């Protein structure tokens, strides 16, 4: 029976129906710590993502070229490198399936295990289209600043072995960008899928739990850093974390994932489109594109326009209150009420 001494936790959210989101599912009933739960989920998701992505990719290659041919290639010296170059599309398909199954769906599942209203918990709700437009303008203005941060961070004395490792990570991507008639499929697999799945996990579930543990500012910093570290490119940690923190602020301020999903998609789509254009130029070195820098006045102009876009975004966004957890007593059952009388 329900008791007046058994409070129900509610998450304050001014955009939710009634101004609160119930914390009433299995994880909350068993008092799992919010951030530790989200962090452990993130680690498990990343491990499973790599395993499932590789298995699906290898299966797709076997379906395409035959299992016997696949085994023969793997047994040859340099077979793995050849496999990656010749079957990058199949591996990208595996990557896409891995993102959906191991990043997007677990975020939805764990949100449901946290609240009976998982969509508001993830902030997967509609938003003013003008917020997405301003978010895109701010993202474009922020690009010179991100490039400047990346240039400073990359100039640190990183070990050559680390730089070589990161270059090896980018080789498959550069190879797939060079393939003919691949722009649209690449945008779907490299821009659309990560924009949705990563936002559900990072700015959806992880951020909401981090806000409960560290407050708004702390959550934005933590989520930004974790997002940057997730890409396994230490020499690009600062610019990636800055983008992650920007997306986190957009989600908190708007109360919706959609501005960040749109901005994330456009950021990746621009990278794919520009990379595809230059990758197909025979005399162009992709390292030149990665190391491209802007003049100081472009960075200053970008920073100014970025600040203006933040102000515009803030003014367009709905008024809201900070995230907090409240406890209210459960209503008494009729039996208990009679007993009290």
QUIJOMO-V335856 format. One record per helix or strand of 3 or more residues. SS is the DSSP state (@ for helix, = for strand). FROM is the first residue (numbers start at 1). LEN is the number of residues. Records with the same first field share a line. If there is no record, write none. Layout:
SS->FROM-LEN / FROM-LEN
This chain:
=->7-6 / 20-3 / 325-5
@->17-3 / 26-4 / 34-32 / 67-9 / 79-8 / 88-25 / 118-5 / 129-26 / 160-18 / 183-48 / 234-21 / 258-22 / 286-5 / 296-21 / 334-7
